[in-house]
Amino acid sequence: MEVRLAPVATTRVAIVGASSIVGKELADVLAESPLAAARLTLLDEGGVAGQIATAGDDLSVVQKIDADSFDGVDFVFFAGAAVGTLRYWRSARQAGAAIIDLTGVLEEEPGVVVRAPWVLAAVDASTRLDLTTAAVVSAHPATLMLLAVSERLNAKLALRSIAAIVFEPASAHGQAAMDELHQQTVSLLSFQELPREQFDAQLAFNLLPVLGESAKVDLQAGSARMAREYAALAGPGAPELVFNVAQAPVFHASVISAMVEIAQPATVAQVETALRGGPIDVPDAGSDAPSNVSAAGQSQILVRVSAASPVTQSQASQSEESSAVRTPSTRFWLWMAADNLKLTALNAIACAGELSRLRPSGKVQ
């Protein structure tokens, strides 16, 4: 079967959940992607239909989803609530559209696979993707960060294992979670009762490994998703990953603190060289450490490498610290920060690129 990609100018793209924070980010990133010339339709539930939204420099009206919304559409990105994805994805598939799920809810559906083409080397998509389903889940942004580090270190320094703590921002759970963190912050400063509908706990000025029993945010579900995705995408024989997830009192951008172990001793500079390039940016020595603030709006994963020498004294001198940087070791600390919404959008668009190779004459057959 000959596979041809339809001309970009004739491609039609729809975003379901266009009013969500992920949907808005996706629309902006699409405007600067290979799909920039595509005809874009913004879709959402009736409550927000008619609102004006931006897609790059263009203004569009969010349309209400109906029975004809997916007719003639080539790619449908599901970026809103999980319930909306479950409600409409089969209709999009029946209309002949390729489906990219940014919510992760389609992971268990037959024929739907998780993909991370933005960080992993290109593969023959036809060997991984189901032609009859033409639907993929775009990997979680924390999974993308861990995969990027794992692939680059394993290729050059024989990575053995990663032990990490993932600090999730409020934006990972949608606008309602961000609003509640804001309201909690204001309420604490004004000595008022805290809203707890999303987290069922005080998140403002706090760091939480678990949330309240009535929380709408499910940290455990997100952690399980990351574990499944890493196992599926890294493949057999991949470096071991153990990690925990904590809810951070920040609005935006994911941060991961990780200890990595490699097979042969290397210096900090050698680890930095192995990591630098592709989706990873290693700031020069003397630069500020990566953070939620510095990562916001960036299209790369910012990584700082530190020596993991045993601490033998309560206070080490500057010369001892410098010596630790130059001394070869097999263990290193990585401090990573990335714009979680932008990573999600970039990977989703890369998923569309993979799916496009399966579209004879512009349609999946």
C-alpha positions, 0 to 999 in steps of 0.5 A: 500500500502506497502511503502519501501525505496530503498537502499541508494546506488541505489538512484539517485539524480539530482540538476537542477541549480547546478552552482547556489550558492544554488546548490553548497551549496546543493551539498556540504551538500548532501555529508554529508547527508543520501543521500551521497551514492546516485548517483549525477547528476549535471544539468544546462542550456547549458551556464555552461554545461561542467564546473567542480563542487564540491560535498563534496570532489568529482569533477563532470561535470555539464551536460546540461539538455536534454530530458533524464536527468531525466530518472531513477532519484529518487529525483530532487532538483531545485536550480537554477533560477525560470524560469528553475524550471518552464521549467523542473519540469513537465518533472521530474515529468513525469519521476517519480522523486520526486521533491524538489523546493528550488526556491519557484516558484511551490508554486501555482501549484496544489498538491505542498505543502510547507514543513519545516521538518528540524525545525518542528516535524515529521508528517505522510507525507501521510496526507500532501503530494500528492502521484500523484504529489510527489513535495514539496517546501522547505520553505524560510530560514527566514520562517524556522528561525521564525518557529523554534522560534515559535514552541519551545517558544509556546510549553514551554512558550505559545508564543502569538506573534512575531514582526520581521524585516528580514534582507535579504543578497544579497545571498538570490537573487543569484550570480548576486545580490552578484556580484552587491553588490561587484561591488557597494562597489568597485565603491563607494570606487573608486568614480565611477558610481554604477551598479544598474541592480539588486537593482536599488538603492545603497545597498553598505553601505546602508540599504533599506526597498524598492528597485528601481522600475526597480530592478530585486530583488523583496523584496515584493515577498519574504515577501509575500512568507514568510507570506504565508509559516508561515501561512500554516506551523504554522497552525490555532491558531499559534502565530501571526506573523507580520514582515517587510523585509529589504535588508541588505548590506551584502553578506551572512547569514540572520539576524532577530530582533524580539520582542516576547511576551509570556503568562506568565512572565519568565526570560531571562534564562527561555526563553534561556532554552526553545529555546535551542536545535534542530535547535537552538543554544543559545550561552553562556553568554559572547559569541559574539552576533550572526552575519552574520559572525559567522553564516556563515557555521553553521548548526544551528540558532544562537539566543541571548535573551535580556530583553525588559524592558521599558527604564525609563532613558537615561543611565541605570547602569550596576546593572539595566541591570543585574536586568532586565535580572533576572526580569520576563517579558512577552516580550523579544528581540531575535537577530537571525542569520543563514546561509541562504544557508545552512538552505535551503539545510538542509531543502531540504534534510529533504524534500527528507527524507519525500518524500522517505516514499512515494516511494514504491520500490524506485518510487512514485506511 
